[in-house]
Amino acid sequence: MKQSRKFTVVIERDEEDFYVATVPTLRGCHTQAKTLDSLMKRLREAIEVCLGSDDDRRGSLELVGIQQISL
């Protein structure tokens, strides 16, 4: 049986109202979509692609929090 892995995902909305998802623990793993449902489907595909590469050997990170800062 394949072991399940959990990933922290950061989801933002860009200036054109697309949702943009990034997986910080997988270098270069990101995608975008117009709806959250589409984003989640594309994100799963992106994670699978990134896991197939040799670049996923980074250590795991624990989410501490998300902050916004204004300058």
NUGURO-682953 format. One record per residue (C-alpha): x, y, z; residue in three letters; residue number from 1; chain. Coordinates in steps of 0.001 Angstrom, whole numbers. Layout:
! NUGURO-682953
+---------+---------+---------+-----+-----+----+
:    east :   north :      up :  aa :   i : ch :
+---------+---------+---------+-----+-----+----+
:       X :       Y :       Z : Ala : NUM :  A :
...
+---------+---------+---------+-----+-----+----+
! end
This chain:
! NUGURO-682953
+---------+---------+---------+-----+-----+----+
:    east :   north :      up :  aa :   i : ch :
+---------+---------+---------+-----+-----+----+
:       0 :       0 :       0 : Met :   1 :  A :
:    1266 :    3465 :    -882 : Lys :   2 :  A :
:    2050 :    5663 :    2129 : Gln :   3 :  A :
:     106 :    8919 :    2283 : Ser :   4 :  A :
:    2059 :   12190 :    2535 : Arg :   5 :  A :
:     770 :   15569 :    3650 : Lys :   6 :  A :
:    1876 :   18863 :    2130 : Phe :   7 :  A :
:    1329 :   22429 :    3274 : Thr :   8 :  A :
:     -28 :   24537 :     412 : Val :   9 :  A :
:     -64 :   28342 :     176 : Val :  10 :  A :
:   -2992 :   29659 :   -1889 : Ile :  11 :  A :
:   -3111 :   33258 :   -3053 : Glu :  12 :  A :
:   -5159 :   35217 :   -5573 : Arg :  13 :  A :
:   -3369 :   37256 :   -8236 : Asp :  14 :  A :
:   -4343 :   40572 :   -9836 : Glu :  15 :  A :
:   -6297 :   38745 :  -12574 : Glu :  16 :  A :
:   -8370 :   36782 :   -9995 : Asp :  17 :  A :
:   -6574 :   33483 :  -10614 : Phe :  18 :  A :
:   -5861 :   31296 :   -7604 : Tyr :  19 :  A :
:   -2160 :   30447 :   -7325 : Val :  20 :  A :
:   -1011 :   27490 :   -5209 : Ala :  21 :  A :
:    2543 :   26806 :   -4081 : Thr :  22 :  A :
:    3947 :   23838 :   -2153 : Val :  23 :  A :
:    6922 :   25272 :    -217 : Pro :  24 :  A :
:    8529 :   21882 :     489 : Thr :  25 :  A :
:    8651 :   20937 :   -3204 : Leu :  26 :  A :
:   10923 :   23253 :   -5167 : Arg :  27 :  A :
:    9141 :   24682 :   -8210 : Gly :  28 :  A :
:    5813 :   23066 :   -7343 : Cys :  29 :  A :
:    3081 :   25555 :   -8135 : His :  30 :  A :
:       5 :   25918 :  -10327 : Thr :  31 :  A :
:   -2897 :   28271 :  -10963 : Gln :  32 :  A :
:   -6577 :   28085 :  -11897 : Ala :  33 :  A :
:   -9666 :   30246 :  -12122 : Lys :  34 :  A :
:  -11621 :   28214 :   -9509 : Thr :  35 :  A :
:  -10610 :   26496 :   -6284 : Leu :  36 :  A :
:  -11965 :   23150 :   -7522 : Asp :  37 :  A :
:   -9788 :   23326 :  -10632 : Ser :  38 :  A :
:   -6856 :   24511 :   -8544 : Leu :  39 :  A :
:   -7025 :   21477 :   -6254 : Met :  40 :  A :
:   -7134 :   19071 :   -9220 : Lys :  41 :  A :
:   -4173 :   20787 :  -10888 : Arg :  42 :  A :
:   -2322 :   20923 :   -7579 : Leu :  43 :  A :
:   -2547 :   17166 :   -7101 : Arg :  44 :  A :
:   -1165 :   16695 :  -10617 : Glu :  45 :  A :
:    1662 :   19179 :   -9960 : Ala :  46 :  A :
:    2615 :   17427 :   -6708 : Ile :  47 :  A :
:    2738 :   14051 :   -8464 : Glu :  48 :  A :
:    5039 :   15501 :  -11135 : Val :  49 :  A :
:    7287 :   17116 :   -8525 : Cys :  50 :  A :
:    7480 :   13902 :   -6509 : Leu :  51 :  A :
:    8710 :   12125 :   -9621 : Gly :  52 :  A :
:   11734 :   14429 :   -9838 : Ser :  53 :  A :
:   14939 :   14224 :   -7813 : Asp :  54 :  A :
:   14371 :   17696 :   -6355 : Asp :  55 :  A :
:   11855 :   16491 :   -3732 : Asp :  56 :  A :
:   14609 :   15391 :   -1347 : Arg :  57 :  A :
:   14351 :   18513 :     810 : Arg :  58 :  A :
:   13540 :   17984 :    4453 : Gly :  59 :  A :
:    9991 :   18458 :    5595 : Ser :  60 :  A :
:    8876 :   21787 :    6986 : Leu :  61 :  A :
:    6309 :   22407 :    9697 : Glu :  62 :  A :
:    3871 :   25248 :    9084 : Leu :  63 :  A :
:    4232 :   27835 :   11836 : Val :  64 :  A :
:    1958 :   30528 :   10458 : Gly :  65 :  A :
:    1142 :   32904 :    7656 : Ile :  66 :  A :
:    1602 :   36639 :    8031 : Gln :  67 :  A :
:    1078 :   39659 :    5819 : Gln :  68 :  A :
:    3200 :   42746 :    6207 : Ile :  69 :  A :
:    2589 :   46179 :    4738 : Ser :  70 :  A :
:    5377 :   48606 :    3938 : Leu :  71 :  A :
+---------+---------+---------+-----+-----+----+
! end
